[in-house]
Amino acid sequence: MHLSLRSFPLRIAFLCLFCCWQAQAQTPTPGLAGTILATATDSASRQPLNGAGVWLDGQPSGSTTDALGRFRLAAVAPGSHTVRVGALGYRPHTQQLTVQPGETTAALFTLPSVPLNIGEVTVAQQQDPNQSMAAISHIDRALRPLNSAQDLLPLVPGLFIAQHAGGGKAEQIFLRGFDIDHGTDFNVSIDGLPVNMVSHAHGQGYADFHFVIPETVDQLKVYKGPYSARFGDFATAGAGEFTTKTSLERSQAKVEVGQFDTRRALLLLNVLPKDKHLLSKRTESAYVAGEYYFTNSYFDAKQHLNRFNGLAKYTGLLSERTSLMVSGSHFASRWDASGQVPERAVKSGLISRYGSIDDSEGGSTSRANANAIITVALPHDAVLKQQVYYSRYQFDLFSNFTFFKENPTQGDGIRQTEARNLYGYLGTYERSTALGARTLRTLAGIGTRIDDINLALRHAVRRTTTDTIVSGRVYEQNFNAFVEENLLLNDRLTVNAGLRLDYFRFAFHEDRDAALSGRAGKARMSPKLNFYYDLKPTVQLFARSGFGFHSNDARAVVTNRTAQVLPRAIGYEVGSTFKPRPALVVNIALWALHLQDELVYVGDEGVTESAGPTRRFGTDMSVRYQLSQRLYADVDLNYNHGRAVGLPKGENYIPLAPGFTSIGGLTYQRSGGLSGSLRYRHLNDRAANETNSVRARGYFLLDAVLSYTRPRFQVGASAENLLDVAWNQAQFDTESQLRTESEPVSELHFTPGTPFFVKLNASVFF
């Protein structure tokens, strides 16, 4: 594929100028027109609603609310008008407003939350058209049960996870034909706080999401592909933006018990009643959440996994034009693990399917976060949003991938450690500018992120360190700036053009070997160009394209001057979100993604290897159908085809890249009374190495959730793997050697998946 990188940004700039000229050519508005200035809020929490849609009678196009819930309708003809405000998950609010010539009419719209009704879901997203999955994500968040932090990432349609370290480590991620490892090609954030860790001791882009309490999550915004200028590093296969609740409808205490010594306790506590205030006399909310989890899991060796999460969050309006969000959280976890086991050890009877070769694997990790966002309304319908954040992160992992291959006497155990300070700032400026009868929405941002890390890779025998392979300090900083322009060219066609600039500074100081130390820097420009066409209110078509990248590990960058630093990704797709029936939503996309270099982390050596360029294409389809007032069906079908570029046929497979995945189920939901869900997961067999001589085994699983809810309490049960299938989670083609063997053997190593597992829960609301 040949693309002119130099001309692409110029084409975007030309297109933006052309769009502005077209909009200015529209008929000017009368001088005696009036203005409507209003605010939309959640009727329960009284918090502003960001991104709600606004429609004025007689106008084919609408507007959206800003970060403070405000919207302005300019050049409105004098007289009586009907204004309608709606948002996903809320009952629309309609008001009759009278506009006087040359005057501003003020109004307040309060929207109550309502049970999911797919018939009211809209397919177009005016504020951020790149959220082509917004309707699907909203439906999933309302329907799909969340039993643990592991259930959060699979809310992204088509995303699969696999655990291979006893539940204490970040999951392996699969999406759009990628084995993303622990996050190399998927950007994850929570309340704007980055989850991915650069130059991590265990893997580039490592995204441990266990510090998030699932009951506190409110929304998920999904961006598949590298098409939004808001995201930089790791956003090649896509990005997921999670947000936590601004307030609690009620406090909750919950306990869960299950097989394998599993237990969990949860407390959500509203600490600021509606008639109390902290920093202002305006709308405020504050709550704390705490979670404790323990399990010995289903392995022969008890896993002793225990995890604690705590969160405190405040959200409030300090003035009519200023809002503040402050949160702090802490997470700590310890566990033992059985790791991956070779098939030959199970077949020979050396160990059971749930046994281990080295039961000293496991580790500990912790993360403390501080996050603050202040949002200020500026003149001329502009909003300035500024965020600062800090994380203190620690990680200590014991692993043994090859058993006795390198050290036949003591074994090949390794220890990976790191202590990290993460600092960041992001400022965004958003403004709507009238261009004749049209509105140009501008979003610009500038930010920086600093990772200051002490890390090491050492040999270990049964958690006793024997010697050091590499240790030192990584200092990595990213500077970034971006701009996105959204313009409705006519009543149906929207163009979204963006440009992002990233600059990275890498530094690594090896404690013992100066030859392994060094500095480097690299910049990357990423243009985007997307079109959205509303064929009719129930059908939106889109065509998208963009450049993205993922960064390399700082240690690899400074020690190998020929290594790819910021390998580029080029993606494009066409598709549609449409409603063939009022209660049926369908999203379909045909996509392709070219990666300049597929970077593979080699954990036992602490280095990154280049697998060369790759090419992928595929199709995603998501269907959501409301069969009756309370019964819903959903299905995701994802086909992916990927190959390495420049290698002979038959030797160009991308290891562990999924070819076909599917998730779906039936959900019966009532706000009070009995609710339930029956769900399936399917992942097909796939190549485990470049020659396809070893195959990773697929699976088909059934899970179920049942609950009974009353105003003051809830009881429920969940069951995983109803058919008790013997399935593999993480799988790798690994060369290993057992103690009884004289030569290493290369074959499939796996971590067994959960057998039939039942868990009960009970909650009290107050």
C-alpha positions in Angstrom: 0.0 0.0 0.0 1.4 3.4 -1.0 0.2 6.6 0.8 1.7 10.0 0.7 2.3 10.9 4.3 3.3 14.5 3.4 0.2 15.3 1.5 -2.3 13.7 3.9 -2.3 16.5 6.5 -2.4 19.1 3.7 -5.5 17.4 2.3 -7.2 17.6 5.7 -6.3 21.3 6.1 -7.7 22.0 2.6 -10.9 20.1 3.3 -11.4 22.1 6.5 -11.0 25.4 4.6 -13.4 24.2 1.9 -15.9 23.2 4.5 -15.7 26.6 6.2 -16.2 28.4 2.8 -19.2 26.2 2.1 -20.8 26.9 5.5 -20.2 30.7 5.2 -22.0 30.6 1.8 -25.2 29.8 3.6 -28.0 32.3 3.8 -27.4 34.8 6.7 -29.8 34.8 9.6 -32.1 37.8 10.3 -30.7 40.5 12.5 -33.7 40.4 14.9 -33.4 36.8 15.8 -33.2 35.7 19.4 -31.2 33.1 21.3 -32.1 30.1 23.6 -29.6 29.4 26.4 -30.4 26.4 28.5 -29.0 23.7 30.7 -29.8 19.9 30.8 -29.4 18.0 34.1 -30.0 14.5 35.5 -33.3 14.8 37.5 -32.0 12.5 40.3 -28.4 13.7 40.9 -29.0 17.2 39.4 -25.6 16.9 37.7 -25.1 18.4 34.2 -25.6 16.1 31.3 -22.8 16.2 28.8 -23.4 15.3 25.2 -27.2 15.3 25.3 -28.9 15.9 21.9 -30.9 19.1 21.4 -33.5 19.6 18.6 -35.5 22.7 17.7 -38.7 22.3 15.8 -38.4 23.1 12.1 -34.7 22.5 12.0 -33.4 19.2 10.5 -30.1 19.4 12.4 -29.6 19.7 16.2 -27.1 20.6 18.8 -25.5 19.0 21.9 -24.8 20.0 25.5 -21.3 20.8 26.6 -19.4 19.5 29.6 -21.5 21.7 31.9 -24.7 20.6 30.4 -25.3 23.9 28.6 -26.4 24.5 25.0 -27.0 27.6 23.0 -29.4 27.9 20.0 -28.5 31.1 18.1 -30.4 32.9 15.3 -33.8 31.6 16.4 -36.7 33.3 14.8 -39.0 35.2 17.2 -42.1 33.3 18.4 -43.0 30.1 20.0 -40.7 27.1 19.6 -40.6 23.5 20.8 -37.3 22.3 22.1 -36.5 18.7 22.8 -33.6 17.4 24.8 -32.7 13.7 24.9 -29.8 11.4 25.9 -29.2 7.7 26.0 -30.7 6.2 29.1 -33.0 9.2 29.8 -36.6 10.1 29.0 -36.6 13.1 26.5 -37.8 16.4 27.9 -39.7 18.8 25.7 -40.5 22.4 26.4 -42.4 25.2 24.6 -40.3 28.3 24.7 -41.1 31.8 23.5 -38.3 33.8 21.9 -38.3 37.6 21.8 -36.5 39.6 19.0 -32.9 40.3 20.0 -33.3 38.7 23.5 -32.0 35.5 25.2 -34.4 33.0 26.6 -33.2 30.8 29.5 -34.5 27.4 30.3 -33.7 24.3 32.4 -34.3 20.7 31.2 -34.3 17.9 33.7 -34.2 14.4 32.3 -35.2 11.3 34.4 -33.4 8.0 33.8 -35.6 5.3 32.4 -35.4 1.5 31.8 -33.8 0.6 28.5 -36.1 1.0 25.5 -34.2 0.3 22.3 -37.0 2.1 20.3 -35.7 5.4 21.8 -32.0 4.8 21.0 -30.6 7.1 18.3 -27.9 5.9 15.8 -26.2 9.3 15.3 -23.9 10.9 17.9 -23.8 14.6 17.3 -21.2 15.7 19.8 -18.6 13.0 18.9 -19.5 11.2 15.7 -16.5 8.9 16.1 -18.5 7.1 18.8 -20.1 4.9 16.1 -20.6 2.2 18.8 -22.3 4.5 21.3 -25.8 3.0 20.9 -24.4 -0.5 21.2 -22.3 0.4 24.3 -25.2 2.0 26.0 -27.4 -1.1 25.5 -24.7 -3.4 26.7 -24.0 -1.4 29.8 -27.7 -1.6 30.7 -28.0 -5.4 30.0 -24.7 -7.2 30.4 -24.1 -8.4 34.0 -20.9 -7.3 35.8 -19.7 -9.8 38.3 -16.0 -8.7 38.6 -13.5 -6.3 37.3 -12.7 -9.0 34.6 -16.1 -8.3 33.1 -15.4 -4.6 32.4 -13.1 -4.9 29.4 -15.4 -7.4 27.6 -18.0 -4.7 27.5 -16.2 -3.6 24.4 -18.0 -5.4 21.5 -15.7 -8.2 20.1 -13.1 -8.0 22.9 -12.0 -11.3 24.6 -9.7 -11.7 27.6 -7.7 -14.6 29.0 -6.0 -14.9 32.4 -2.8 -16.9 32.9 -1.4 -15.9 36.3 -4.0 -16.8 38.9 -6.2 -13.7 38.5 -3.8 -11.2 40.0 -2.2 -10.1 36.8 -3.7 -8.1 33.9 -5.6 -10.2 31.4 -4.4 -11.0 27.9 -6.6 -9.1 25.4 -7.9 -10.1 21.9 -9.6 -7.7 19.6 -9.9 -7.2 15.8 -7.5 -10.0 14.9 -4.9 -8.9 17.5 -3.4 -10.8 20.4 -2.9 -7.5 22.2 -0.9 -9.2 25.0 -1.8 -7.0 28.0 -2.7 -3.8 26.1 -0.1 -3.1 23.4 -2.7 -2.2 20.8 -5.7 -1.1 22.9 -5.8 2.2 24.8 -7.7 2.1 28.1 -8.6 4.9 30.5 -10.9 5.5 33.5 -12.1 9.0 34.2 -9.4 10.2 31.9 -6.7 8.4 33.9 -4.5 6.2 31.7 -4.5 2.5 32.5 -1.8 1.3 30.0 1.7 1.3 31.4 4.6 2.2 29.0 7.9 0.3 29.3 6.3 -2.0 31.9 8.4 -4.8 33.5 6.1 -7.4 32.1 4.9 -6.0 28.8 4.5 -2.9 26.7 1.1 -1.2 27.3 0.3 -3.4 30.3 -3.3 -2.6 31.3 -4.3 -3.9 34.7 -7.9 -2.9 35.2 -8.4 -4.7 38.5 -8.2 -1.4 40.4 -11.7 -0.5 39.2 -14.8 -1.5 41.2 -17.3 -2.7 38.6 -20.4 -1.3 40.4 -18.9 2.2 40.2 -18.7 2.2 36.4 -21.3 4.4 34.7 -20.4 4.6 31.0 -18.1 3.2 28.3 -17.2 5.0 25.1 -15.7 2.7 22.5 -13.5 3.8 19.6 -12.5 1.0 17.3 -9.5 1.7 15.0 -7.1 4.6 15.0 -9.7 7.2 13.8 -9.9 9.7 16.7 -7.2 12.4 17.3 -8.0 12.3 21.0 -6.0 9.1 21.4 -2.3 8.5 20.7 -0.2 5.6 22.0 -1.6 2.1 21.8 -4.9 3.2 20.1 -4.4 1.1 17.0 -7.0 -1.7 17.4 -9.1 0.9 19.3 -9.7 2.6 22.6 -12.1 2.3 25.5 -13.0 5.3 27.8 -14.6 4.2 31.0 -16.2 6.7 33.4 -17.3 6.2 37.0 -20.6 7.4 38.5 -20.8 11.1 39.5 -23.3 10.1 42.3 -25.1 7.2 43.8 -28.9 6.8 43.7 -28.6 4.9 47.0 -26.0 3.3 49.2 -25.4 -0.4 49.0 -23.8 -3.2 51.0 -23.2 -6.5 49.1 -21.7 -9.9 49.9 -20.9 -12.7 47.6 -19.9 -16.3 48.3 -19.0 -19.0 45.8 -17.1 -22.2 45.1 -13.3 -22.5 45.6 -13.4 -20.4 48.8 -14.6 -17.4 46.9 -15.9 -14.4 48.8 -16.4 -10.7 48.1 -17.7 -7.8 50.2 -18.7 -4.4 48.7 -19.8 -1.1 50.2 -21.0 1.9 48.2 -21.8 4.8 50.6 -23.2 8.2 49.7 -21.5 10.6 52.0 -23.1 13.8 50.9 -26.9 13.9 51.2 -28.8 16.2 48.9 -29.3 18.9 51.5 -25.6 19.0 52.6 -22.8 20.8 50.9 -19.0 20.8 51.0 -17.5 23.4 48.7 -20.5 25.4 47.3 -24.2 25.8 47.7 -24.8 24.4 44.3 -25.2 20.8 43.1 -22.7 18.5 44.7 -22.3 14.8 45.2 -19.7 12.6 47.0 -19.4 8.9 47.7 -16.9 6.3 48.8 -16.7 2.7 47.6 -14.7 -0.3 49.0 -14.3 -3.8 47.8 -12.5 -6.9 49.2 -12.2 -10.1 47.2 -10.7 -13.5 48.0 -10.5 -16.8 46.2 -8.4 -20.0 46.2 -9.6 -20.6 42.6 -10.0 -24.0 40.9 -6.3 -25.0 40.6 -4.8 -27.9 42.6 -2.5 -25.4 44.4 -4.5 -22.8 46.3 -4.1 -19.4 44.7 -4.7 -17.3 47.8 -5.8 -14.4 45.7 -6.9 -11.4 47.7 -7.6 -7.9 46.5 -8.7 -4.6 48.1 -10.1 -1.6 46.2 -11.1 1.8 47.6 -12.5 4.8 45.9 -13.6 8.3 47.0 -15.1 10.7 44.5 -16.5 14.3 44.6 -18.3 16.1 41.8 -19.7 19.6 42.2 -20.6 22.9 40.6 -18.4 25.5 42.2 -20.2 28.3 40.3 -22.5 28.7 37.4 -19.6 28.3 35.0 -17.2 26.0 36.9 -17.4 22.3 37.9 -14.9 20.2 39.8 -14.3 16.5 40.0 -11.8 15.1 42.4 -11.2 11.4 43.1 -8.7 9.2 44.9 -8.4 5.4 44.9 -6.2 2.6 46.2 -5.7 -0.9 45.0 -3.6 -3.8 46.4 -3.5 -7.5 45.5 -1.5 -10.6 46.3 -1.8 -14.1 44.8 -0.2 -17.4 44.0 -0.3 -18.8 40.5 0.0 -22.1 38.6 1.1 -20.5 35.3 0.9 -22.2 31.9 1.4 -26.0 31.8 2.6 -28.1 28.8 0.1 -30.5 27.3 2.6 -33.4 27.5 2.7 -33.1 31.3 -1.1 -33.5 31.5 -1.3 -36.3 29.0 1.4 -38.3 30.7 -0.3 -38.0 34.1 2.6 -36.0 35.6 0.1 -33.3 36.7 -3.7 -32.9 36.5 -5.3 -30.4 34.1 -5.4 -27.9 37.0 -1.9 -28.7 38.3 1.4 -26.8 38.0 5.0 -27.5 37.2 6.2 -24.6 39.4 3.7 -23.6 42.1 5.9 -20.8 43.4 4.6 -18.5 40.7 2.5 -15.5 41.7 3.2 -12.0 43.0 1.8 -8.7 44.3 0.8 -5.4 42.9 -0.7 -2.1 44.1 -1.8 1.2 42.6 -2.8 4.5 44.3 -4.4 7.3 42.1 -5.2 10.9 42.5 -7.3 12.6 39.8 -8.7 16.1 39.4 -10.7 17.7 36.6 -11.9 21.3 36.5 -14.2 22.5 33.8 -14.8 26.2 33.1 -17.3 27.7 30.7 -15.7 30.6 28.7 -17.3 33.3 26.6 -18.4 32.5 23.0 -19.8 29.1 23.9 -16.3 27.7 24.7 -15.4 25.2 27.4 -11.9 24.7 28.9 -11.3 21.4 30.7 -8.1 20.7 32.6 -7.0 17.5 34.2 -4.1 16.6 36.4 -3.4 13.0 37.7 -0.9 11.0 39.6 -0.4 7.3 40.2 2.0 5.4 42.4 2.3 1.9 41.1 4.2 -1.2 42.3 4.6 -4.6 40.7 6.3 -7.8 41.7 5.8 -11.0 39.6 7.4 -14.5 39.8 7.1 -16.6 36.6 8.5 -19.7 35.0 7.8 -20.2 31.4 10.4 -22.8 30.4 10.7 -24.7 33.7 14.2 -26.4 33.4 15.4 -25.5 29.9 18.1 -22.9 30.9 18.8 -24.2 34.4 18.2 -27.9 34.7 19.2 -27.9 38.4 17.3 -25.0 39.9 14.8 -24.1 37.2 14.1 -21.1 35.0 12.2 -18.9 37.5 12.3 -15.2 36.9 11.2 -12.1 39.0 10.0 -8.9 37.4 9.7 -5.9 39.6 9.0 -2.2 39.2 8.1 0.9 41.2 6.5 3.7 39.1 5.5 7.3 39.6 3.1 8.4 36.8 2.3 12.2 36.4 0.1 13.7 33.8 -1.8 16.8 32.5 -4.4 17.2 29.8 -6.1 20.4 28.8 -8.8 20.6 26.2 -10.6 23.5 24.6 -14.0 23.0 23.0 -15.9 25.6 21.1 -18.8 25.8 18.7 -18.5 28.5 16.0 -21.4 29.7 13.9 -20.5 29.6 10.2 -23.5 31.1 8.5 -26.3 28.6 9.2 -23.9 25.9 10.1 -21.9 25.1 13.3 -18.2 24.2 13.4 -17.3 22.2 16.5 -13.6 22.4 17.5 -11.9 20.3 20.1 -8.2 21.0 20.7 -6.0 19.6 23.4 -2.5 19.6 24.8 -1.0 17.3 27.3 2.0 15.5 28.8 2.7 12.3 30.6 5.7 11.4 32.6 6.6 7.8 33.7 9.5 7.5 36.2 10.2 3.8 36.8 12.7 1.7 38.7 12.5 -1.8 37.2 14.4 -5.1 37.2 14.5 -8.6 35.8 16.1 -11.2 38.0 16.5 -15.0 38.2 14.7 -16.6 41.1 14.3 -20.0 42.6 11.0 -20.5 44.5 10.7 -16.7 45.1 14.3 -16.4 46.2 16.3 -14.1 44.0 19.6 -15.6 42.7 21.0 -13.0 40.4 20.1 -9.9 38.3 19.7 -10.0 34.5 19.0 -6.3 34.1 18.0 -3.5 36.4 17.8 0.3 36.2 15.7 3.4 35.8 13.4 4.3 32.9 12.4 7.9 32.4 9.8 8.4 29.6 7.9 11.5 28.7 5.2 12.1 26.1 4.2 15.6 24.8 1.0 15.6 22.7 -1.3 18.1 21.0 -4.3 17.5 18.8 -7.2 19.2 17.1 -10.5 17.8 15.8 -13.0 19.7 13.6 -16.6 18.6 13.2 -18.7 20.3 10.6 -22.2 19.4 9.3 -21.8 20.2 5.6 -25.6 19.8 5.0 -28.5 18.3 6.8 -27.1 14.8 6.5 -23.3 14.9 5.9 -20.8 15.4 8.7 -17.0 15.6 8.2 -14.6 14.9 11.1 -11.0 15.8 10.5 -8.2 15.6 13.0 -4.5 15.9 13.5 -2.4 14.7 16.4 1.3 15.3 17.2 3.2 13.2 19.7 6.8 13.5 20.8 8.5 10.9 23.1 11.6 11.2 25.2 13.2 7.9 26.3 15.9 7.5 28.8 17.2 4.3 30.5 20.1 4.1 33.0 21.2 0.5 33.6 22.6 0.1 37.2 25.6 -2.0 36.2 26.3 -1.7 32.5 26.7 1.7 30.8 26.5 0.1 27.4 22.8 -0.7 28.1 22.0 2.9 29.0 21.1 5.8 26.7 18.6 8.4 25.5 16.4 8.8 22.4 13.6 10.9 21.1 11.0 10.4 18.4 8.0 12.3 17.0 4.9 11.0 15.3 2.1 12.9 13.4 -1.2 11.1 13.0 -3.9 12.6 10.7 -7.5 11.4 10.7 -10.4 11.9 8.2 -13.9 10.6 8.7 -17.3 11.0 7.1 -20.7 10.3 8.5 -23.9 10.4 6.4 -27.4 10.2 8.0 -29.3 8.6 5.2 -32.4 9.0 7.4 -33.0 9.3 11.2 -32.6 5.5 11.6 -29.6 4.9 9.2 -26.1 6.3 9.5 -23.3 5.4 7.1 -19.7 6.1 7.8 -16.3 6.0 6.1 -13.2 6.5 8.3 -9.5 6.6 7.9 -6.6 7.4 10.1 -3.0 6.9 11.2 -2.0 5.7 14.7 0.9 4.0 16.5 2.1 2.1 19.5 5.4 2.8 21.2 8.3 0.5 21.9 9.8 -0.2 25.3 12.3 2.4 26.3 15.0 -0.3 27.0 14.7 -1.6 23.5 14.8 1.9 22.0 18.0 3.1 23.7 19.9 -0.2 23.3 19.0 -0.8 19.6 19.3 2.2 17.4 17.7 0.3 14.5 14.6 -0.7 16.5 11.2 0.7 15.5 10.4 3.4 18.1 6.8 4.4 17.2 5.6 1.9 14.6 2.8 3.4 12.6 -0.6 1.9 12.0 -2.8 2.8 9.1 -6.5 1.9 9.3 -9.6 2.5 7.3 -13.2 1.2 7.3 -16.7 1.6 6.0 -19.9 0.7 7.8 -23.3 1.6 9.1 -25.3 1.9 12.3 -29.0 1.4 11.5 -32.4 0.4 12.9 -34.3 -1.8 10.4 -37.0 -1.9 13.1 -37.7 0.4 16.0 -36.6 -2.2 18.5 -33.6 -3.4 16.5 -30.1 -1.8 16.3 -27.4 -3.1 14.0 -23.8 -1.9 13.7 -21.6 -3.4 10.9 -18.1 -2.4 9.7 -15.7 -3.6 7.1 -12.2 -2.7 8.2 -8.5 -3.0 7.4 -5.4 -2.2 9.5 -1.7 -2.2 8.4 0.9 -2.2 11.1 4.4 -1.1 10.4 5.9 -3.4 13.0 4.4 -6.1 15.2 6.3 -5.8 18.5 6.4 -8.9 20.7 7.5 -8.8 24.3 9.7 -11.7 25.4 9.0 -11.9 29.2 11.8 -14.2 30.3 14.4 -12.1 28.6 13.0 -8.7 29.3 13.3 -7.6 25.7 11.1 -6.6 22.8 11.4 -8.4 19.5 10.3 -7.2 16.1 8.0 -9.5 14.1 7.9 -7.1 11.1 4.9 -5.6 9.3 1.5 -7.1 9.4 -1.8 -6.7 7.5 -5.3 -7.4 8.8 -8.8 -7.0 7.5 -12.2 -8.2 8.8 -15.8 -7.4 9.5 -17.6 -6.6 12.8 -21.3 -7.0 13.3 -23.3 -6.2 16.5 -27.0 -6.7 16.8 -29.2 -5.6 19.7 -32.9 -6.5 19.6 -35.7 -5.9 22.1 -38.0 -8.8 21.7 -40.6 -7.5 24.2 -40.8 -4.9 27.0 -38.4 -6.9 29.2 -36.7 -9.5 26.9 -33.6 -8.6 24.9 -31.3 -10.5 22.6 -27.8 -9.5 21.5 -25.0 -11.0 19.4 -21.5 -9.9 18.2 -19.9 -11.6 15.2 -16.3 -10.7 14.4 -14.3 -12.2 11.5 -10.6 -11.3 11.3 -7.9 -12.3 8.8 -4.3 -11.3 9.5 -0.9 -12.2 8.0 2.7 -11.1 8.4 4.0 -9.1 5.3 7.0 -10.3 3.4 7.2 -13.8 4.7 6.5 -17.0 2.6 3.0 -18.3 2.5 2.5 -20.9 5.3 5.1 -19.1 7.4 3.3 -15.8 7.8 0.6 -16.6 10.4 0.3 -14.1 13.3 0.5 -16.2 16.4 -2.7 -16.3 18.5 -4.5 -13.8 16.3 -8.2 -14.8 16.5 -10.0 -15.6 13.2 -13.6 -15.6 14.5 -15.2 -14.6 17.8 -18.8 -14.3 18.9 -20.6 -13.2 22.1 -24.3 -13.1 22.6 -27.2 -14.0 24.8 -30.7 -13.4 26.1 -31.6 -11.1 28.9 -34.8 -10.7 30.8 -34.8 -7.5 32.8 -37.2 -5.9 35.3 -36.5 -2.9 37.5 -38.1 -4.7 40.4 -38.6 -8.5 40.6 -36.9 -11.3 38.7 -34.2 -10.7 36.1 -31.9 -13.1 34.4 -29.4 -13.6 31.5 -28.1 -16.6 29.6 -24.9 -15.8 27.6 -22.4 -17.5 25.4 -18.8 -16.9 24.4 -17.1 -18.5 21.4 -13.5 -18.2 20.1 -12.3 -20.4 17.3 -9.1 -22.5 16.9 -6.2 -20.5 15.7 -2.5 -20.6 14.8 -0.2 -20.6 17.9 2.9 -20.0 15.8 4.0 -18.5 12.5 3.8 -21.9 10.6 0.5 -23.0 12.1 2.1 -26.2 13.2 0.7 -25.7 16.7 -2.9 -24.7 17.1 -4.5 -22.9 20.0 -7.8 -24.5 20.9 -11.1 -22.6 20.7 -14.1 -22.9 23.0 -17.8 -22.4 23.4 -19.1 -21.5 26.9 -22.4 -20.7 28.5 -22.9 -18.5 31.5 -26.0 -17.5 33.4 -27.0 -14.7 35.9 -30.2 -14.6 38.0 -31.4 -11.9 40.4 -34.4 -10.8 42.4 -34.7 -7.2 43.2 -36.9 -5.2 45.7 -36.6 -1.6 46.8 -34.5 -2.4 49.8 -32.6 -5.6 48.8 -31.4 -7.8 46.0 -30.4 -11.5 46.0 -28.9 -13.3 43.0 -26.7 -16.1 41.6 -24.3 -16.4 38.8 -22.9 -19.5 37.1 -19.9 -19.7 34.8 -19.3 -22.5 32.3 -22.7 -24.2 32.7 -21.7 -27.1 30.5 -18.5 -27.7 32.5 -16.4 -27.6 29.3 -12.6 -28.3 29.7 -11.3 -25.2 27.9 -8.1 -23.2 27.7 -7.7 -19.6 28.5 -4.2 -18.3 27.7 -2.3 -20.5 25.2 1.2 -20.3 23.8 3.6 -22.3 21.7 6.5 -22.5 24.1 9.8 -24.4 24.1 10.2 -25.9 27.6 12.0 -28.7 29.4 10.7 -30.8 32.3 13.0 -32.0 35.1 12.9 -35.5 33.7 13.7 -34.5 30.1 17.1 -34.2 28.5 16.0 -32.0 25.6 13.5 -29.1 25.3 10.2 -29.7 23.6 8.1 -27.1 21.7 4.4 -27.5 22.1 1.2 -25.9 23.3 1.3 -24.6 26.9 -2.0 -23.4 28.4 -3.8 -22.1 31.5 -7.0 -24.0 32.0 -10.2 -22.0 32.0 -12.8 -21.9 34.8 -14.8 -25.2 35.3 -18.5 -25.0 36.4 -18.6 -22.3 39.0 -21.5 -20.9 41.0 -21.6 -17.8 43.1 -24.4 -16.3 45.3 -24.8 -12.7 46.3 -27.0 -10.5 48.5 -27.3 -6.7 48.6 -29.0 -4.3 51.0 -29.9 -0.7 49.7 -30.1 2.2 52.1 
